[in-house]
Amino acid sequence: MYFELVEERGAEELVLCSDSNSGLRALVAIHSTALGPALGGCRLQPYETEFDAVDDVLRLAEGMTHKAALAGLDLGGGKAVIMGDPSAGRSERLWRAFGRFVDSLGGRYITAEDVGTTRADMDLIRRETEWVVGTSPSTGGGGDPSPVTALGVHAAMRAAATYKWGRDRLDGLHVGVLGVGKVGGALARILAADGCRITIGDVDPDACRRLAAAVPCSILDPAGLLTLECDVLAPCALGGVFDDDAVEALDAGIVCGSANNQLVHEDVADIMAKKGVLYAPDFVVNSGGLIHVAAEVFGHGRDWSAERVAAIGETTLRIFELADAGSVSTAVAARELAEDRIRQISGLNTIRTPQR
């Protein structure tokens, strides 16, 4: 069964990591190393079944492959998930056990912070392996990538507004932010500075209250946000937000957010287009965090990162144009553009020098 899932996603490798002493139950998926080592965050979250965890990690790894390709990075796509409750069971032993598993992959997979994990967790992983990014500056890392991810979402949102309404500013627009964790909260602050009208929602009411104390906004339950009449809806929580029924109830002009795998299946983007909703593909929109940690991998500075994060807007515009020109959805246009780069680079003839 798992082999079929791996083959369906076109992944190279799926590793099961188990350590009874620490209670670690983790999966690492390496989707592609055609452009370089597979980089992707590590999630800590509960899953109802092992099958759900496998399916999720493979989908997420595939998205990272496309994300890295469209960001012009010499990286492949990978992901890790640890099956567990992020509010309990965290220990130094667990993170160091996971770090040893990452180290055993010899650099084919580089891990980083993601949903349910923190910079402190990455610091513990660092004690066992060099193949981790987003650690504390004191360990040589670049820190939390979430604020940079939010900047990339903002750049994509401006590009979407330009394409749909001919305006590259967001002031006066009504934006719904679904999920106000590290990325969604940072995005809401940016949008408030732009002069947007903001409605927020999260499964954690306390997170909404904390943000509302700092940013002018209205609070709505998450289900209500999915049907909110607004200019832009920004999904910034977990994936699987939009199936056919959810899109039918959608009342936004643009969908542009940081959540991975927002569409239950790719054809959902066609339904959005028929409704007149402009969808900015998530693996383009949320690539700012990957760019941030890629700078750490390759030893580049902030200027390098800033230039590439700003270019997320340009890439988003290009995808909209390609979708219109090819009469395909924006999701298909983005995937085809990513796969085209992978084919071009992986198809290069290798030039080898004689061994000395």
N, C-alpha and C positions, 0 to 999 in steps of 0.2 A: 504493500500500500504506500509506504513512504517513498519507495523507489519511483513509483508512478508520479507522485507529487513533485519529486526532484526533477524528473524528466520533463514533466509538464511545464515547469517554470524555467527549464533550461539551465539549471544550476550545476555548478561543478562539484559541490561538496556539501554534505550535511553531517555535522559532528554532534553526537550526543555526549554530554559531559555530566558525570554523576560522581558525587563524593559523599559517602554516608557520614563521615565525621563532621562535616560542616552542614549537611542537609542540602547541598547544591544539586539542583536539577536544571540543567541549562542546555540550550541548543545554539549552535553556531552554523549559520548558512553562508556559504561563499558562492555567490551567484556567478561572478565573472572576475577573472584577473587578466583579461585581454589588454586592458590599458595600464594595469599596474596592480599593486596589492589591494585587496578588498578592504575598504574602510566603511564602518557603520557602527552606530551606537549599540549599547547594551540596555535592554529594557528589563525591568523587574515588575512583573504583574501576574495576577492569578489567571489561569485558564481553566475552563470547565473540563477539557479533555486534552490529552497529549496531542491528538490530531489537530486540535485548534491551535496549539502552540507551534506545531510543525508548519501548518498552512500559513500562519501569520509570519513566522520568521522567513519563510521562503518568499512570500509576497514582498516583505519589507526589503529583503536583500536585492530582489530584482529592481525595486524602485531606486535603491542606492546606485545600482549600475547605471541606470538612465540619468539619475541626478548628476553623478560625477561626469558622465559623458557630455551632458549639455552645459555643465559649468566649465568645460574645457580642461578638466583635471586629468593628470596621469594616474588615475586611481580606478579600481574596480569597485564592485558592490558587494557588501556583506552585511550581516546583522547578527546580533545575539539576543536571545531572550532567556531570562532566568524565571522559572516558574515559582512564584511565591507571592506573598503579601508584602507590599512595600512598607506597610505600617508596622510590621512585626518580623522577627527572625533575621534582622540584619546583623551581621557580625564581621569582625575582622577576618575570622577563619573562612567565612563564605567568600569574601571578595578575594582573598589571597588564593583560595582554591581555584576560583574562576581565573585569576591571573595566570596560574600555572597551566591551565588548559589553553589559554590564549597563547602563552609562550611556546607550548608544544607544537603549535601550527607554524612556527618558524618565520613569522612575518607575512604569511599569506593573508592573514586577517589582522586588522588593526581596530581595536575597540575604542569606544568613546561614551560620553554621557548621553542618556536618552530618557524616555518616560520612566519614572520611578527610580532613577538613579541620580547620584549627585557627584559634584566635584570631589568631595571627600571619599566617595567610593572609588573614583578613578585613582586617587592618591594611594589607596591601599592596593589596588591592582598593580600600580606602578612598582610596588615593592617586589613584585614577582616577575614582571616582564617590561621590556622597553616598548612593546607594541600596544601602547595606549596613549591617547591624546586627550586634551581638554583637562589636564591635571592642573594643580595650583601653580602659580608663577614661581613659588619657592622650589618646586621640583623641576622647573624648566618648562612647564606647560603654559598654555594660553588661556586657561580659565574657562568659565562657562560660555558656550557658544550661543546660548539662547538670545541674548540681545542682538547679536549679529544676524541670527535667523529672522528676528522681527524686522530688522532693517531691510532684509531681502524681500520679505512679504510686502513691506511698504513700497519698495521700488516696483514690484510686480503689480500692485494695486494701482499705482499711478499710471503704469503702462496700460492697464485694462481700462481705466477711466478715459485715458487719451483715445484708445481705440474705439470705445463704445460711444463716448459723448464728446470727443474732441477737446477735452480739458485735461491738463496734466496735474491739476491741483485737486485736492480732496476736500477742501474746506466747504462746509455746508452740507456734505453728504451724510446720509444716515447709514452707519455701519454697525452690523450685528457681529459681535465677537463671541463665538461659541467655544468655551474653554479659556480660562484666564489663569493658567499656570505660568510657567516661566516665559514662554514665548507669547502667549495670548495677552498676558498682563503687560509685557513690554510693548507689544503692538498697540494696545489700548492707550498707553501713555503717549506714544508717537502720534496717534490719531487725534488725541485730545489737543496736542500742541498744534496740529493742523487746523483745528477748528471744526472737527467733525461732531456730529451728534451720535452718541454711542449707546448701544444697548448691549449688555453683557449677560452671559448665562454660564453656569458651571454646575456639575453634580455636587460640588462642594460649596454650600451656601456661604461658609465663612470666607472662602477665597473671594467671592463676589463682594461681600461686605468690606473686606480689607481694601480691595481695589476702589470701590465706590467712595471710600473715605479719602482717597488720594486723587481720584479722577472723576470729573463730572460725567455721570452716566446713569442709565436706567438699568434695572435688574429684571430679568425674565427667566422663567424656567427653561432648561435646555430644549425641551420639546417645543415650547412656544417659539424659540428662536428659529427653528427650522421652517416655520410658516410665517415668520415676521415680514411685514411689508417694509422693505428697506432697499437702499441703493446697492449695498455690498454686504454679502454674508461671508464672514471669515471663520471657517472651521479650524480651530486650533487645539482640539483635544485628540481623541483617538480616531482611527479610521473607520471605514464602513458606514459613513454618515448617510450616503445617498444611494438608495435603491430606486427602482422605478416609481414606487408609490411616493417616496419622499420628494422626488423631483416634481411630481405632479402637484404637490402641495407647496412647492417653493414659490416665494413671492419676492425674489431679489433680482436685480439687474445683472449683478456680477457675483460670481463665487470665487473667492481668492483667499486662501488661508494656509496655515502651516501644517495641518494634520496630514500624515502620510496615508496613502491608499484611501482617499475619501470616497471613491466610487466603488460600489460593490462589484461592478463589472464595467468594462470599458464602454459598452454601448450606452450606459447612462449619460455619457457626454453628448451623444446624439439627441437624446430626449431633452437635455438642457438646451441644446442649440435650437431645437424646434420650438421650444417655449420662449426663445429670445433671450436666454440666459447665457452670458459670456463666461465660460469656465476657464480659469487659469490653472493649468495642470499642476498638481501639488508638488511633483518632484522637480519642477522648475522653481516654483514659488519659494519653497523652503530650503533651497540649496545654500543659503548664506551661512548656516552653521557648519555645513560640510566644508565650505571654502575656508572658514575660520580655522578649523582644525587641520585642513590640508596645508595651510601655511606653516603650521607647527611641524608637520611631517617633513616638508621640504626646506624648512629653515628660512622662509620668507617673512618679511615684516608687515606692518599694518597697512602700508600704502598698497602693497600687492593685494591684500585682502579687500581693502576698500574699493579698489578699482574693479575687481571681479564681482563684488556684491552689487555695486552700482549697475554692472552690466546685466544683472538679472532682468531688469526692466527691458533692455534691448532684446534679450533672448525671448522674453514673453511676447513682445510685439512681433518678432519674427515668426513665432509659432502661430499667432493669430492670422498673420498674412498667409502663411503656408496652408493653414486649414481652409481659408477662403479660396485660395488658388486651386487647391486640390479637391475641394468639395468634400472634405473629411472633417471629423470632429477635432477639436483642439487636442484632445487626449491622444488620438491617433497621430496627428501631426508631430506632437512632442516625442512620442515613442519612436516614430520613424526617423526623426532627426537624430535622436540619440543613437539608434541602431546603425544609422549610416556612418556616424563618426567611428563607432566601434569597428565596423567592417573596414573602413579605410585604414585605420591605424593598425589593427591586428593583421591586416593583409600585407603589410610592408615586408619586403624581403629583408631578412636579417643579414647584416654585414658583420662578419667576424674577422678579427685580426689573428694572425698566427700566434700560437702559444709560444712564449719565450722559455 
